[in-house]
Amino acid sequence: MVDVKVLARCSWLRDHVGVDGPRLRFSLRMVTAAVLAFAVAQLLTVPLHGLWVVLTAVVVTQMSVGGSLRATAEYVIGTFGGAVYAGVIAVWVPHVSAVGLAVVLALAIAPLAWAAAARPSFRAAPFTAVLVLLISSQLGEGPIESAFYRVVEVGLGGLAAVIVSMVVFPQRAHGLGPDAGAVILDRLANALPELLAGVSHEIDQLRALRIQDEIGQAVISFQTIADEARRERLVNFAQEPDLAALSRTLLRLRHDVVIIGRAAISPLPDLIAQRLAAPLAHIATAGSEYLRGNARALASRLAPPALTALEAAVEAYTATVDALRHEGLTRTLPSSDLERLFALGFALDQLRRNFADLGRHTQEWTRRSAS
């Protein structure tokens, strides 16, 4: 008979910790990678109880398979470069005293730090050089031997992390993409009405900037996911929608929002603002609904909504601006207001084009889930 208390505890874990959540799966993958790396190190009698093997497995284990592949590749490249260079410097430059060792450290770290600043894949190189130079003497190893061990240890730790990421509760970046994209689309849907409202009345500019910054950070994070998904394609031959294409569309949408925010940084003259208020309100409503509809479609692998309402709203706005020009109301506008008016029209036209691209990308995910 099942204990009621045990069931209650399992229910609490499911509700509060999220047994099926990505964070718990990530924790289990990291623990498994560390234990596997430690077991391999003990089997091969790696120095220091396999310290560097286990540390590498923990460091390069990421949320997704693609992230682990990327981190492992960068870590191995950085370690190899730092270990080899430090080993060569240690052999060529005598360092029997503390002053000599300090000189060798400076000669080893300086170019590696420059390389790490130039290319992220070399970030592990400087401290690998320090390990090779300082630990080798403590373990009774020569610099070349120490460099060899560091490269082998990092390779073993990275291999353990990649294997575990692909086997133990694997979470692919390709699967994270639609949900991350849906979050960005929801933020865009919330931002569009607030920014467009700046044409007719004053809005909080600090809040507008904060909204745009948050969208920008989310787009950057999505680009990282797209890059990890690209790496996953190297070990997966199945045909899948390209996250890079969706990433480019999200970036363009973010640019559209930035232009709209700059164009609506302050209200236009009352007569112009009153005439544009209704068309812009329709664009805000239709645009927000379209963005949220695509967010739901991406998250649930459903067909995207129709773009008809937004196209009609943009056409109505364009017709209103044309009417204002024919009536001569734009002739008396200051050049700064006139530039903002034209910039807004350009941004809305680009928004319509990018919305069409968004719908096509969403449709690709629907077709893939149905096949």
N, C-alpha and C positions, 0 to 999 in steps of 0.2 A: 504494500500500500504506500502511495507517495505521501511524503511528509508535507503537510500544509505549510509549515514554516519555510521549507526548502522552495516550494512553489512561490511563496510570497517574496523570498529573496531574489529568485530568478526574475520575477516580474519587476521588482525594483531595479535590478541591474538593466533590464531591457528598457525601462522607461527613463532612467536617469543617466546611465552610462552609454547605452546604445550598443548592444552586442553586435548588431549588424552595421554599426556606423564605421565610417572610414578611419576615424581616429583610433578605435580599438583594433581594427585590422592592421593599421600601421604599427601600433605598439607590438602586436603579436609577431609581425614580420621582423621588426628590429630585434626583438628578443631571440627569435629563432635564428636570425643571421648571426647574432653575437655568440650564441651557444654553438652553432655549427662551426664558426670560425675558431672558437676556442678548442673544439674537439679536433679539428684538423691540425691546429698548432700543436696540441699535445701528441697527436699521432706522429707528427714529423719532428718532434722535439725542437721546435723553434725557440730561439733564445728569449729570455724574459717572459716565459710562459705564454708566448704568442701575443704579447701586449699589442704590437703594431698590427697584427692580423685582426684582432678583435676590434681595435679602435677604427681601423679602416672599414670593417663591415658595418659598424655603427654609424660612421660619418656618411658613407655613401648610400645607405638605405634611405630611400625617399618615398613620398606618398604614392608614386606611380612607377610602373616598370620603366617607362621612358625616362623618368627622373633619375632612377637608379643607374640606368645605362649612361646617362649624361654625366652624373657625378662620378661614376667609376672611371669613365674615360678620362675626364679632366684630372682626377686624382692620380691615376696611373701615369699620365703624361707628365704632370708636375713632379711626381716622386722620381720618375726615371731621370728627368732632366736634372733635378736637384742632386740626386745621389751620384750620378755619373760625373757631373761637374765638380761637386765637392770632393769626390774621390781623386779626380785628376789633380786638383789644386793641392790636396793634402800630400800627394806623392811628389809633386814638383817643388813645393815650397817647404823647407825644413821648419819644424815647429816643436823643438824640444823644450822650450820654455813657455811660460804663460804669455809673454809678450809675442812670441812667435805664433802661438795659437790664436791670439787676438788678431794678428795680421792676416792669418789664413781665413779666419771668420769674416773679416772685412772684405777680403778678396773674393770669397765665395758668395757672400750675401748680396753685395752691391749689384752685380749684373743680374742675379736671379730676382731681386726685388724689382729691378727695371722691367724684366720680362713679365713678372706677375702683374705689374701695373699696365703693361701693354696688352696682355692676353690673360683672361681669367683662367685658362687651363693650366697656367703655371703658378697658381696661387699656393700650391702645396710645395713648390720648389724651395723657397727660402728656409722653412723650418725643417724640411728633409735634409738640407745641407747641414743645418745645426746638429741634427741627430747623428748624421754620419760622422761629423767631426768631433763631437763631444762624447758620444756614447761608445764609439769604437774603442777608445783607449780604456774605458772602464770595463769593457767585456773582453779585453785582450785580443781584439780583432784589428786587422789592418784596415786602412780606409777603403781599399778596393773590396775587401771581404764584407765590410760593413755596408757599403753601397749595394753590393749584390743581395745581401740579406734583406735590406729595406725594400728593394724592388720586388723580391719574391714575396715578402710578407704582404705588401700592399696588393700585389696581384692575387694572392690567395684570399685576402679579405674582400676585395672587390668581387671576385668570382663567387664567393659565398653569398654576398649581398644580392647579386644579380639572380642567382639560382633561386634564392628564397623569394625574391620579389616576383619571380615568374611562376612559382609553385604554391607558395603559402598565401592564401587569400589574395590572389593577384588583383591589383587595381590598375587598369590601364589608363593612361592620360587621354586616350581617345574616348573613353567612356566618361571622363570628367568634363570633357569639352562642352557638351550640350547644356549641362546644368550651370557651368560657369558662364556660358553665353547667355543663358536665360536670366541670370542675375544682372548682367550688364544691361540687357534690354529692359528689365524692370526699372533700373536706375535711369536709363534714358527716358523711359515713359514718364517717370516722375519729374524729370528735369525740364522736359520740353514745354509744358504749360507755364511753369514758373518763369522760364527765361523769356518766352514770347510775351508774357504779361508786361515786361519792361518797356514795350513799345508805347503802351498807353498810360502807365503810371509807375511811380518809383518803386523799385524792389531793393531788397537787401543785397548789396553788391558783394559783401563778404560771404554771405550764404551762397550766392551764385558761384563765386570762385571756388568755394569749398565743394560744392556739388560737382563742378567740372573736374577738380583735382581727384575726387574720389572715383569718378568715371575713368579718368586717365590711368589711375593706379590699377583699376580692375582690368582695363584693356591690356596693360603691360603684363599683368599676371596671366591673362588669357594667352598672350603671345608666348609665354614660357610653356604653358600647357601644350600649345600647338607645336612648339619645337620638340617637346618630349614625345608627342604623338608621332612626329616625323621620324624620330629615332626608333620608335616601336615598329614602324613599317619595315625596318631592316630585318626584323625577326618574325614578321607576320606578312604572309603573302596574300591575305584576303583583300578583296577590293572594298575600300571603305571611303566614306566622304572625307574630303580634305579639310582638316581644321584650319590650315593656313589660309584658305580662301575665305572662310568665315571670319578669321582673325583680321584680314585686310578690310573686310566690309565693316566690322565693328570699329576699326580704327577710323575709317572714313566717316562713319556716323558720329563718332566722337568729335572729329574735326568740324562736322556740320554744326554740332551743338556749340562748339567754341565760337564759330563765326556768328551764330545766332545770338549768343551771349554778348559778343562785342557790339553787334548791330543794335541790340536792345539795351545798351548800357545806361541809357537815359531816355525818358519819353520824348516822342516826336511832338511837334506843335499840335495843339488841341484839335484843330479841324482835321488834320491828317490822321491823328491817332483815333479820333472818333469814327472815321470812315473805315479804318483798317481793323478796328476792334473786333467786329463780328467775323470777318474772314479768318483772322488769326485765331480766334477762339475755336472756329471749326477745324482749323488745321491742328491746333493743340489737342482737341478731343479725338479727331480721327487718327492723328499720329500716335497718341498715347495708346489708343485701343489697338492699333496695328502692332505696335511694339510689344504690348502685353500678350496679344494673340500669338505672335511669333515666339515669345518666351514660353508660353504654355505648350506650343507645338514642339519646340525643341526639347523641353523637359519630358514630354509624354510621347514624343515621336508621332505627332499628329500633323495633318495637312495645315499649311499656313493660311491665315485669313486672306480675304480679298483686299486688293489695294484700291478699290473703286472709290471709297469714301474720301481717302486722302487725296487722290488725283483730282476729284471734283473740288475739294476744298482749296487746293493749290491753284487750280484754274480760276476759281472765284476770286482768290486773292490777286492773281495776275490781272484779271479783268478790272478789279477795283483800282489797282495802281494805274492801269492804262487810262481809266476814266479820270483819275486825278490829274494825269499829265495832259489829257485833252482839254480839261477845264482850266489848265494853267495854274493849278494850285501848287505844283512843285517848283514853279519858276522862282517863287519868292523864298524858297527854303535856303538857309545857309548851306554852304558847300559841305560842311561836316554832316549835317542832317541828310542831305541828298546822297552822300556817299553811303551813309548807314542804311538808307532806304534801298538803294541798289544792292548793297551787300546782303541785306536780308532776303531780297528776291532771289539772288544767286544761291544763297544757302538753302532756301526752301526748294529750289529746283534741283539742287544736288541731293537734298534729302529725299525727294521723290525717287530719283534714280537709284540711290543707295538702298531705299526701302525695297525696290524691285529686286535688287541683287540679294537682299536679305531673304526675301520670299523664296528665291530660287535655291539658296543654300538650305533653308529649312525644308524645302521639298525633297532635297537630296537625302536628308536624314530619314524622312518619311518613307521614301522608296527603299532605302537600305533596311529599315526595320521590318518592312512588309515582305521582303524577299527571303 
